[in-house]
Amino acid sequence: MSWCAYLDESEPDRRYGPGTYVLAAALIEREDEEEARAAVAALRLRGQRKLHWHDEDRSRRKLLTEAIAAARRSGRRGR
């Protein structure tokens, strides 16, 4: 089984201490990579080059979170 990882980090946040970053990763099996990329691309708005949490309003963030959570549940082999 081969995996790929998509990573993102936050800006420093003084609430967590100086120099603290939050790092997030999504691990995807290589055989599922194209399907996952297409699913995320389908969430972009017309003319939107990429999804970026900072650019989204509260209702859109909720929609994106729900869509990504649902995609995991409906993925191959019920993962």
DRENDOTI-562543 format. One record per atom (N, C-alpha, C, O): residue number from 1; residue in three letters; atom name; x negated, y negated, z negated. Coordinates in Angstrom, 3 decimals. Each point is the difference from the previous one (the first is absolute). Layout:
resi, resn, name, xx, yy, zz
NUM, ala, CA, X, Y, Z $
...
//
This chain:
resi, resn, name, xx, yy, zz
1, met, N, -0.857, 1.166, 0.000 $
1, met, CA, 0.857, -1.166, 0.000 $
1, met, C, -0.904, -1.229, 0.000 $
1, met, O, -0.944, -0.084, -0.785 $
2, ser, N, 1.238, -0.863, 1.665 $
2, ser, CA, -0.774, -1.237, 0.115 $
2, ser, C, 0.892, -1.188, -0.364 $
2, ser, O, 1.186, -0.018, 0.330 $
3, trp, N, -1.758, -0.960, -1.003 $
3, trp, CA, 0.766, -1.143, -0.488 $
3, trp, C, -0.591, -1.307, 0.516 $
3, trp, O, -1.180, -0.069, 0.342 $
4, cys, N, 2.009, -0.956, -0.293 $
4, cys, CA, -0.475, -1.352, 0.232 $
4, cys, C, 0.572, -0.865, -1.129 $
4, cys, O, 1.016, 0.340, -0.606 $
5, ala, N, -1.679, -1.447, 0.341 $
5, ala, CA, 0.432, -0.878, -1.090 $
5, ala, C, 0.119, -1.424, 0.527 $
5, ala, O, -0.849, -0.467, 0.759 $
6, tyr, N, 1.893, -0.204, -1.162 $
6, tyr, CA, 0.188, -1.422, 0.268 $
6, tyr, C, -0.114, -0.704, -1.350 $
6, tyr, O, 0.704, 0.347, -0.948 $
7, leu, N, -1.586, -1.329, 0.866 $
7, leu, CA, -0.286, -0.674, -1.263 $
7, leu, C, 0.331, -1.483, 0.092 $
7, leu, O, -0.043, -0.600, 1.075 $
8, asp, N, 0.371, 0.027, -2.221 $
8, asp, CA, 0.190, -1.441, -0.101 $
8, asp, C, -0.348, -0.418, -1.415 $
8, asp, O, 0.157, 0.769, -0.948 $
9, glu, N, -0.629, -1.990, 0.818 $
9, glu, CA, -0.333, -0.505, -1.321 $
9, glu, C, 0.704, -1.327, -0.224 $
9, glu, O, 0.392, -0.690, 0.941 $
10, ser, N, -0.244, 0.354, -2.218 $
10, ser, CA, 0.634, -1.259, -0.362 $
10, ser, C, -1.042, -1.095, -0.105 $
10, ser, O, -1.204, 0.253, 0.052 $
11, glu, N, 1.684, -1.456, -0.198 $
11, glu, CA, -0.875, -1.109, -0.371 $
11, glu, C, -0.256, 0.121, -1.498 $
11, glu, O, 0.780, 0.641, -0.704 $
12, pro, N, -1.859, -1.245, 0.202 $
12, pro, CA, -0.218, 0.044, -1.451 $
12, pro, C, 1.197, -0.597, -0.740 $
12, pro, O, 0.584, -0.990, 0.440 $
13, asp, N, -0.237, 1.589, -1.540 $
13, asp, CA, 1.138, -0.464, -0.800 $
13, asp, C, -0.467, -0.155, -1.440 $
13, asp, O, -0.322, 0.982, -0.669 $
14, arg, N, 0.288, -2.224, 0.199 $
14, arg, CA, -0.503, -0.277, -1.355 $
14, arg, C, 0.790, 0.707, -1.090 $
14, arg, O, -0.514, 0.206, -1.099 $
15, arg, N, 1.759, 0.170, 1.387 $
15, arg, CA, 0.798, 0.707, -1.009 $
15, arg, C, -0.637, 1.328, -0.383 $
15, arg, O, 0.220, 0.494, -1.106 $
16, tyr, N, -1.003, 0.087, 2.000 $
16, tyr, CA, -0.612, 1.308, -0.245 $
16, tyr, C, -1.459, -0.108, -0.398 $
16, tyr, O, -0.644, 1.022, -0.238 $
17, gly, N, 0.110, -2.210, 0.161 $
17, gly, CA, -1.388, -0.200, -0.373 $
17, gly, C, -0.818, -0.478, 1.185 $
17, gly, O, 0.352, 0.264, 1.150 $
18, pro, N, -1.440, -0.965, -1.425 $
18, pro, CA, -0.833, -0.549, 1.081 $
18, pro, C, -0.586, 1.101, 0.877 $
18, pro, O, -0.480, 1.019, -0.497 $
19, gly, N, 0.526, -1.235, 1.782 $
19, gly, CA, -0.583, 0.949, 0.937 $
19, gly, C, 0.784, 1.280, 0.194 $
19, gly, O, -0.493, 0.926, 0.644 $
20, thr, N, 1.702, -0.845, -1.184 $
20, thr, CA, 0.807, 1.210, 0.130 $
20, thr, C, 0.770, -0.021, 1.318 $
20, thr, O, 0.662, -0.986, 0.326 $
21, tyr, N, -0.751, 2.060, 0.413 $
21, tyr, CA, 0.744, 0.167, 1.237 $
21, tyr, C, 0.906, 1.210, -0.136 $
21, tyr, O, -0.312, 0.946, -0.723 $
22, val, N, 1.432, -0.986, 1.421 $
22, val, CA, 0.858, 1.170, 0.086 $
22, val, C, -0.227, 0.600, 1.380 $
22, val, O, 0.077, -0.702, 1.009 $
23, leu, N, -0.351, 1.975, -0.968 $
23, leu, CA, -0.252, 0.705, 1.247 $
23, leu, C, 1.086, 1.055, 0.174 $
23, leu, O, 0.296, 0.758, -0.924 $
24, ala, N, 0.291, -0.715, 2.111 $
24, ala, CA, 1.044, 0.985, 0.290 $
24, ala, C, -0.420, 0.800, 1.233 $
24, ala, O, -0.667, -0.514, 0.899 $
25, ala, N, 1.068, 1.768, -0.881 $
25, ala, CA, -0.323, 0.859, 1.135 $
25, ala, C, 1.207, 0.850, 0.362 $
25, ala, O, 0.734, 0.472, -0.869 $
26, ala, N, -0.548, -0.289, 2.151 $
26, ala, CA, 0.997, 0.939, 0.511 $
26, ala, C, -0.775, 1.105, 0.706 $
26, ala, O, -0.726, -0.258, 0.959 $
27, leu, N, 0.882, 1.481, -1.433 $
27, leu, CA, -0.659, 1.151, 0.611 $
27, leu, C, 0.990, 0.712, 0.902 $
27, leu, O, 1.118, 0.314, -0.410 $
28, ile, N, -1.537, -0.063, 1.639 $
28, ile, CA, 0.878, 0.601, 0.999 $
28, ile, C, -0.752, 1.121, 0.700 $
28, ile, O, -1.148, -0.170, 0.410 $
29, glu, N, 1.796, 1.299, -0.278 $
29, glu, CA, -0.621, 1.082, 0.765 $
29, glu, C, -0.177, -0.455, 1.440 $
29, glu, O, 0.882, -0.647, 0.566 $
30, arg, N, -2.010, 0.983, 0.018 $
30, arg, CA, -0.298, -0.421, 1.379 $
30, arg, C, 1.133, 0.356, 0.971 $
30, arg, O, 0.324, -0.776, 0.899 $
31, glu, N, 0.265, 1.942, -1.091 $
31, glu, CA, 1.052, 0.420, 0.926 $
31, glu, C, 1.258, -0.867, -0.123 $
31, glu, O, 0.853, 0.024, 0.887 $
32, asp, N, -0.734, -0.783, -1.971 $
32, asp, CA, 1.153, -0.882, -0.206 $
32, asp, C, -0.316, -1.464, 0.294 $
32, asp, O, 0.878, -0.858, -0.089 $
33, glu, N, -2.117, 0.578, 0.434 $
33, glu, CA, -0.448, -1.387, 0.124 $
33, glu, C, 0.788, -0.802, 1.046 $
33, glu, O, 0.446, -1.110, -0.290 $
34, glu, N, -0.274, 1.642, 1.465 $
34, glu, CA, 0.707, -0.747, 1.052 $
34, glu, C, 1.452, -0.282, -0.393 $
34, glu, O, 0.512, -1.094, 0.237 $
35, glu, N, 0.142, 2.083, -0.834 $
35, glu, CA, 1.383, -0.181, -0.448 $
35, glu, C, 0.082, -1.091, -1.076 $
35, glu, O, 0.912, -0.826, 0.016 $
36, ala, N, -1.864, 0.831, -0.942 $
36, ala, CA, -0.012, -1.009, -1.064 $
36, ala, C, -0.259, -1.389, 0.573 $
36, ala, O, 0.644, -0.967, -0.408 $
37, arg, N, -1.581, 0.858, 1.352 $
37, arg, CA, -0.290, -1.292, 0.614 $
37, arg, C, 1.215, -0.529, 0.753 $
37, arg, O, 0.295, -1.193, -0.059 $
38, ala, N, 0.403, 2.064, 0.760 $
38, ala, CA, 1.197, -0.417, 0.740 $
38, ala, C, 1.097, -0.452, -0.964 $
38, ala, O, 0.708, -0.969, 0.277 $
39, ala, N, -0.564, 1.661, -1.402 $
39, ala, CA, 1.028, -0.365, -0.982 $
39, ala, C, -0.271, -1.382, -0.580 $
39, ala, O, 0.921, -0.800, -0.161 $
40, val, N, -2.182, 0.518, -0.152 $
40, val, CA, -0.341, -1.321, -0.537 $
40, val, C, 0.156, -1.066, 1.084 $
40, val, O, 0.494, -1.093, -0.277 $
41, ala, N, -0.903, 1.393, 1.485 $
41, ala, CA, 0.145, -0.963, 1.103 $
41, ala, C, 1.466, -0.361, 0.221 $
41, ala, O, 0.315, -1.142, 0.334 $
42, ala, N, 0.571, 2.101, -0.516 $
42, ala, CA, 1.434, -0.247, 0.197 $
42, ala, C, 0.557, -0.963, -1.049 $
42, ala, O, 1.067, -0.580, 0.200 $
43, leu, N, -1.772, 0.407, -1.305 $
43, leu, CA, 0.447, -0.913, -1.054 $
43, leu, C, -0.387, -1.452, 0.266 $
43, leu, O, 0.513, -0.908, -0.654 $
44, arg, N, -1.414, 0.684, 1.609 $
44, arg, CA, -0.407, -1.372, 0.309 $
44, arg, C, 1.134, -0.748, 0.680 $
44, arg, O, 0.763, 0.567, 0.782 $
45, leu, N, -0.671, -1.837, -1.093 $
45, leu, CA, 0.983, -0.862, 0.655 $
45, leu, C, -0.510, -0.396, 1.382 $
45, leu, O, -1.195, 0.089, 0.282 $
46, arg, N, 2.098, -0.519, 0.557 $
46, arg, CA, -0.382, -0.435, 1.348 $
46, arg, C, -1.083, -1.079, -0.096 $
46, arg, O, 0.156, -0.995, -0.708 $
47, gly, N, -1.245, 1.211, 1.430 $
47, gly, CA, -1.107, -0.947, 0.001 $
47, gly, C, -0.958, 0.147, -1.177 $
47, gly, O, -1.025, -0.681, -0.049 $
48, gln, N, 1.337, 1.547, -0.886 $
48, gln, CA, -0.850, 0.198, -1.168 $
48, gln, C, -1.127, 0.952, 0.365 $
48, gln, O, 0.261, 1.124, 0.429 $
49, arg, N, -1.504, -1.549, -0.590 $
49, arg, CA, -1.160, 0.807, 0.372 $
49, arg, C, -0.270, 1.123, -0.995 $
49, arg, O, -0.420, 1.093, 0.381 $
50, lys, N, 0.669, -1.377, -1.676 $
50, lys, CA, -0.228, 1.015, -1.026 $
50, lys, C, 0.886, -0.307, -1.199 $
50, lys, O, 0.503, -1.114, -0.150 $
51, leu, N, -0.321, 2.110, -0.693 $
51, leu, CA, 0.717, -0.213, -1.254 $
51, leu, C, -0.992, -0.505, -1.033 $
51, leu, O, -1.107, 0.526, -0.119 $
52, his, N, 1.502, -1.540, -0.623 $
52, his, CA, -0.839, -0.487, -1.090 $
52, his, C, 0.906, -0.458, -1.131 $
52, his, O, 0.810, -0.912, 0.170 $
53, trp, N, -0.948, 1.539, -1.303 $
53, trp, CA, 0.860, -0.248, -1.158 $
53, trp, C, 0.120, -1.490, -0.294 $
53, trp, O, 1.095, -0.493, -0.270 $
54, his, N, -2.188, -0.211, 0.321 $
54, his, CA, -0.033, -1.424, -0.330 $
54, his, C, 0.927, -0.816, 0.902 $
54, his, O, 0.534, -1.022, -0.430 $
55, asp, N, -0.343, 1.453, 1.652 $
55, asp, CA, 0.809, -0.746, 0.977 $
55, asp, C, 1.494, 0.302, -0.090 $
55, asp, O, 0.804, -0.683, 0.634 $
56, glu, N, -0.430, 1.678, -1.400 $
56, glu, CA, 1.392, 0.446, -0.035 $
56, glu, C, 0.756, -0.610, -1.180 $
56, glu, O, -0.564, -0.189, -1.078 $
57, asp, N, 1.852, -0.118, 1.294 $
57, asp, CA, 0.811, -0.497, -1.115 $
57, asp, C, 0.497, 1.186, -0.836 $
57, asp, O, -0.205, 1.161, 0.355 $
58, arg, N, 0.848, -1.479, -1.448 $
58, arg, CA, 0.405, 1.031, -0.969 $
58, arg, C, 0.902, 1.075, 0.620 $
58, arg, O, -0.209, 1.190, -0.236 $
59, ser, N, 1.204, -1.596, 1.023 $
59, ser, CA, 0.922, 0.984, 0.582 $
59, ser, C, -0.712, 0.896, 1.017 $
59, ser, O, 0.296, 1.191, 0.102 $
60, arg, N, -1.221, -1.764, 0.636 $
60, arg, CA, -0.743, 0.794, 0.980 $
60, arg, C, -0.962, 0.962, -0.701 $
60, arg, O, -0.182, 1.132, 0.449 $
61, arg, N, -0.424, -1.573, -1.534 $
61, arg, CA, -0.877, 0.887, -0.771 $
61, arg, C, 0.789, 1.208, -0.504 $
61, arg, O, -0.488, 1.129, 0.031 $
62, lys, N, 1.704, -1.379, -0.494 $
62, lys, CA, 0.853, 1.092, -0.480 $
62, lys, C, 0.303, 0.971, 1.141 $
62, lys, O, -0.095, 1.216, -0.173 $
63, leu, N, 0.457, -1.753, 1.332 $
63, leu, CA, 0.292, 0.835, 1.166 $
63, leu, C, -1.219, 0.836, 0.390 $
63, leu, O, 0.127, 1.196, 0.263 $
64, leu, N, -1.301, -1.814, -0.224 $
64, leu, CA, -1.225, 0.716, 0.372 $
64, leu, C, -0.322, 1.106, -0.994 $
64, leu, O, -0.362, 1.111, 0.389 $
65, thr, N, 0.496, -1.423, -1.678 $
65, thr, CA, -0.268, 0.993, -1.039 $
65, thr, C, 0.938, 1.193, 0.131 $
65, thr, O, -0.431, 1.150, -0.078 $
66, glu, N, 1.709, -1.428, 0.276 $
66, glu, CA, 0.985, 1.075, 0.137 $
66, glu, C, -0.251, 0.825, 1.258 $
66, glu, O, 0.117, 1.225, -0.031 $
67, ala, N, -0.458, -1.878, 1.126 $
67, ala, CA, -0.240, 0.718, 1.262 $
67, ala, C, -1.210, 0.919, -0.110 $
67, ala, O, 0.032, 1.130, 0.487 $
68, ile, N, -1.092, -1.605, -1.121 $
68, ile, CA, -1.201, 0.817, -0.133 $
68, ile, C, 0.245, 1.157, -0.962 $
68, ile, O, -0.460, 1.115, 0.246 $
69, ala, N, 1.171, -1.363, -1.323 $
69, ala, CA, 0.341, 1.080, -0.937 $
69, ala, C, 0.875, 1.050, 0.686 $
69, ala, O, -0.194, 1.196, -0.213 $
70, ala, N, 1.146, -1.627, 1.026 $
70, ala, CA, 0.882, 0.934, 0.706 $
70, ala, C, -0.777, 0.800, 1.044 $
70, ala, O, 0.288, 1.178, 0.212 $
71, ala, N, -1.257, -1.794, 0.434 $
71, ala, CA, -0.798, 0.692, 1.017 $
71, ala, C, -0.763, 1.151, -0.637 $
71, ala, O, -0.122, 1.067, 0.601 $
72, arg, N, -0.382, -1.264, -1.781 $
72, arg, CA, -0.725, 1.070, -0.697 $
72, arg, C, 0.917, 1.179, -0.275 $
72, arg, O, -0.388, 1.153, 0.182 $
73, arg, N, 1.590, -1.442, -0.615 $
73, arg, CA, 0.959, 1.085, -0.323 $
73, arg, C, 0.447, 0.740, 1.251 $
73, arg, O, 0.279, 1.198, -0.055 $
74, ser, N, -0.207, -1.897, 1.181 $
74, ser, CA, 0.520, 0.649, 1.208 $
74, ser, C, -1.111, 0.553, 0.894 $
74, ser, O, 0.266, 0.508, 1.090 $
75, gly, N, -1.496, -0.610, -1.554 $
75, gly, CA, -1.140, 0.468, 0.795 $
75, gly, C, 0.010, 1.505, 0.209 $
75, gly, O, 0.811, 0.724, -0.578 $
76, arg, N, -1.717, -0.280, 1.404 $
76, arg, CA, -0.159, 1.414, 0.287 $
76, arg, C, -0.136, 0.813, -1.280 $
76, arg, O, -0.628, -0.461, -0.954 $
77, arg, N, 1.177, 1.607, 0.913 $
77, arg, CA, -0.064, 0.950, -1.124 $
77, arg, C, 0.556, -0.595, -1.281 $
77, arg, O, -0.285, 0.507, -1.085 $
78, gly, N, 1.082, -1.585, 1.185 $
78, gly, CA, 0.673, -0.546, -1.162 $
78, gly, C, -0.896, -0.618, -1.044 $
78, gly, O, 0.378, -0.095, -1.167 $
79, arg, N, -1.562, -0.326, 1.571 $
79, arg, CA, -0.949, -0.594, -0.958 $
79, arg, C, 0.458, -1.298, -0.505 $
79, arg, O, -0.684, -0.624, -0.811 $
//
